[in-house]
Each structure stands twice: as structure tokens, then as C-alpha cells.
Amino acid sequence: MNAVKEEEIGVLLNDMLECYGYDFTDYSLASMQRRINRLFSMDRFPSFAEFRYRVRNDPAYIQHFVEEITVNVTEMFRDPSFYLALRKQVLPMLATYPFIRIWHAGCSTGEEVYSMAILLQEANLLHKSVIYATDINTAVLEKARKGIFPIANMQQYSQNYIASGGQHDFSAYYSAKYDYAKFNESLCRKVIFAPHNLVTDGSFNEFQLIICRNVLIYFNKDLQDKVLKLFSESLEQLGYLGLGSKETLKFTAEVHKFRQIDKREKIWRKVSI
């Protein structure tokens, strides 16, 4: 079966922007090419022309297209040492605020949102917090809102939880039913799930903590700088920014506005200029 060529990827991405307002033109080309070719093969299009016709003329197909090219792999307490650093170095500072606003950008299916809610609850901070959990992909947001995950993942999640400094019985946070675990609704009472496009949408509040992990790696350098500027503008003075293990503020236009608080973990604090 033919693969979608590099110049055809550009044509498709321009179609998405022109017809539907989704701007993927500054995403990493290698990542887009890999994901679009996977979709092209999976949906068995005989030619690029038919693939493009479907994209331009079938709005119902677009939701599927966006789901497939934006889906991210995630898990609860992913990179446990990151969450241990949040527990020890960030939450004690957030505890001094009368009200805590957290933005979890690119939250995918929500596993890391529930992880943050558990951290806040164990620090007795959830009652005075609100977590804004956003993603471009409305289908994954719906999954996140339900808080239902495969029971087969719970053993790994429990190990991650313990490694992140968790002291309680992890299974107390969910109820098991058949092959799924449903997380306690008390955890998401302080979570607002909403669509947000990091490429085209602006800031919508001022936060003490922004977490955006393993999203920027899919963007090119210009778009990374644009999104990091958005985060900087959305953070209160002395607010915190947490990125993924392969992401950094080094060599970006925003680096001078931040100080890395932990040599190992990708957590920065916004400093006075």
C-alpha cells in the first residue's frame, strides 16, 4: 500500500486548518507523518486523493482523524520521581495559598489528572484547589471525565503510586467492576475538563502550577516557543511549570524567566525578572 508523502502531509494539514480550524502545521513533521500514515493504512484508503477527499468533505470523519493523530500514551504517576518531587518541593509551597489553581494541559485520558488529585487530597489541599484539565481531543476528555480505566493497569499504577511517595492503599481510590476500575468521584469534584487547543487558544486564567508532560515533543521549535510563552503568561509570579522527561526549557526564549528547582526532574519556578 502506498504511503502518504511528505508534501501530501503538508496539503492535508493545510486542509485541516482551512476547513476545520485545527492547526497542526507546526507539529513535528516526523511525528505527523508517522501518525497520518498509520491512519491511512488503518482505514484502508486506496489512494491519497480519496483520503484527502474524505478529510475535506466528511466532518464526521474529522473527529476520528483528530483522535488518531493526537492520542498520547499516559499512565498514573508516570515517572514516579516527578510526583515525588511535586509532593516534597511544590505542594508545601502551594499549601501557603488560600486557593490553588492548576492547569493540566494536554491531559489525554486523564490518568495524570487523577494522580494530581490524589496528591492534593493526601496533602489536604484538594478542598481548596481546582484543576483545569484540557486537551484538543474531545474523545479523550470524555474518557477522562468518566475516570474509568482497565483493571489490568492497576498493579503498575499502584507500584508507581508507592514509588511517588504514596503511603495509603491505592485500591481505596477506586472501585473495581469486571475488567475496569472506576476512580472515586470525590477526586474529580475539583476538576474541570474542557477542550483547549494549545496552538490556537490563548490563556484563560492565572495558575500556580501548570503541568504539560510529553506534549511539546510533538511540536517543532517555533510552536514549542509559542506554547511556552503561553504557559509563562498564564503562570503567577513564582508559579511552577512541570514538563515531560524528554522536554526542557533550555535553548528556549522563556528560559530566563524560570529557575529549575530540581536537577533531575523537569520542574521550573517562574522567577522575578
N, C-alpha and C positions, 0 to 999 in steps of 0.2 A: 504493500500500500504506500502511496506517495506521502511524503512528509510536507508540512507547511513550511515554505521557505522564509528566510529572514525578512525579505522585502514584503512578503504577504502578511507576516505578523504585524508589520507597521500599518498596512492597509486595514487589517481587522481592528487594531487598536484605535485608529482614526475613526472607523465606523462606529465603534462603541462610544466614543466621545461625541461624535456628530449626532448620532441617533438617540442616545440614551443619557448622555452626560457623565458616563463613567470614564474617568481619565486614568488609564493605565500606561500612558505613553512614556512616563519616566520610571516605570518599574524596570528592574534588571532584565535586559533582553534575553539572557540565557535562561533565566527562570521562566519568563513568559513563553519562550519558545518550547521549553520542556513541557509546561503545563498545557499549552494550547495543542501541541502535537498529541499529547496523551488524550485530550478530549476529542480531537479529530479522529483518532483511532478508535476510541471507546464508542463513539456514536456512529461509526462506520460510514462516514461521508465518502462518496466515490471520487470527489474532486474538491479542490479548494473553492471553485466557483459556487458549488452547491452549499458548502459550509458558509461562505460569505453571504449568500442569498438568505440562508436561514437566520443568520445573525441580524441582518438588516431588516428582515420582514416579519420575524416571529417574536414579538415581545415576550411571549410565554417562555421561549427558549432562553432568553437572556438571563432569567433568574438562575437557571441551571448552569449557564456559562459562567456567571459570576461566582457561584458556589464552587465550581470546579477549579477555577484559576486563583481563588483567594484562600482556599482551605489551608489551615495551618495545623501541624501536629502539636499537640499540647498534652499536659498531664498535671495532676495535682502536685503541688510542692515541687515542681520541676526545678532541677538544680537546687537541692535542699539547702546548700550552704548560702544561697542567695536569701532564702527565707529566714535562715538563722541570723544573718546579718540584719535583716529587717527587724526581727524580734529584739536584737540586742542594741542596735545602733540608731534605728529610725523610730520605732514605736515609742520609746521613752521620751523622745523629743515631741512627737505628735501628741502625747498624753498631756502636754502643757497647754494645748489649745482648747478653748471652750467648745469648738465644733471642728470636726475634721472632714475635709473634702478630698476624695481620692478619685483620680481618673485612671481607669484601666483601658487603655487604647489598644484596639486590635485584639479584643478579648477572646475571639474564636468561640468555642463551645462552652467556655466558662469555667473550666477546671481551676484555672489560676485565680479567678474571681472568688470562688468558694474557698480556696486556700487562704486568700487575704481576709475573707470574712471570719474564718476560723482563728487566724492570728489575732484579729481585732477583738474577737469575743474572749479569747484566752487572756488578753491584756486588759480586759474590762473596758474596752474602748468602742465596741460596736454600737452601743446605745447612743453615742454622740458622734457617729460617723455616717457619711453617705458615700457609697461607691458608685461612680458613673461608669458603667461597663459598655463600651461601644465597639462596633465593628461595621465594616462596609456590607457584610454579608448577612442579610436578614434571616436566612435559614438557620445559620449557626446561632444567631441571637435567640431564636425561638427555642433551640435545644438548650441553650444556657439558662434561659428563663425557667425551664422545667426542672433543671437540676437533677436529671436522671442520667446515670452513667452505667456502663456494663459492670456487673459484679465481679467479672474476671479481672478487672483492673484494680480492685480494692487492695489486694495484697501488696502490689507495688506502691500504691498511693499511701498505704499505711507505713511502709518502710520509709518512704520519702518524708512523711509527716514526723516520724520519730527522729530521723536524721536532721530535720529542720528545727529540732528542739521541742517537739510536741511531748507533753507529759501525760496526756489522757488516753483513754481507749478510743482510738479513731472510729471504731464502729458505732460509737454513741452519736456520731454526727449524721448518720443515715439509717434508713430502714431498708432492709433487703426484701425484695419480692421477685421470685423466679430468677431471671437472669440479670436483674437490674438493681441498682442501689439508688434510692431517692433521698437526696440530702434535705435536712430539716429546713422547713420553710422559715424558721427563725433566722437562718443565716442570710436569706435574701430579702428580708424585710427592709434592709437598709441599702439595697442595690437597685439602681435604675438602669435597666437595659435599654439601649437606644441606638439606632443606626447613626453612624458618623463616618464620613469619608475623609481620611487624613489628607488626601490630595487636594480636595476642593472645598472642604468645610473649614470654618475658622474656629477660634476659641469660643467657648460658651460659658466659662466660669473661671474662677481663680482657685487653684488647688495647693494643698500642702505636699501632696505626693502624686506623681504620675508614673505609671508603670506601662511600658510598651516593650514587650520582650519578643524577640525573633520575628519582628515585622520589618524593621529597617533593612535587614539583609536582603530583602526582595526589591529594594529601591535603588536607583542609581544615585550618584553622589549629589547631584543638584536637588533631587527630591528629598534625600536624607537631610540636607541642609535646611530645606524649606520646612520639613516636619519638625526638626529640632528647634528651629526658630519659633514655631507654633507652640511647642512644649515650653520653651523658655518664657514666652509671653504669657502662658497660661499658669505658670508657677508663681506662687507668692515668693517674696524675698525669703531666703533661707529654706525654701521648699526643696523636696527631694525628687530625683529622677532615677528610675531603675530600668536598665536595658537588658537585652539578652546576652548570653555568654560570648557570642561572636561579634557583638556590637560595641562601638566606642564613640566617645565624643572627641577623641584625638583627631587632629587634622580637619576639624570642622570649624565653621565660623563662630560657633557658640561656645567653644571650649573655654575661652577666657572668662565666661560668666559662671563657671562651675568649678567645684573642687571635689575630686574623687575621695569618698570617705573611707574606702576600704581598698587595699591594694589588690585583693583577689576578686572581689565582687564588683559588678558593674552598677554601682550606685554613686550618684553625684549629688552634691548640695549646691543650690544656687547661692552665690556669694554677692556681697555688695561690690559694686563697681567703683 
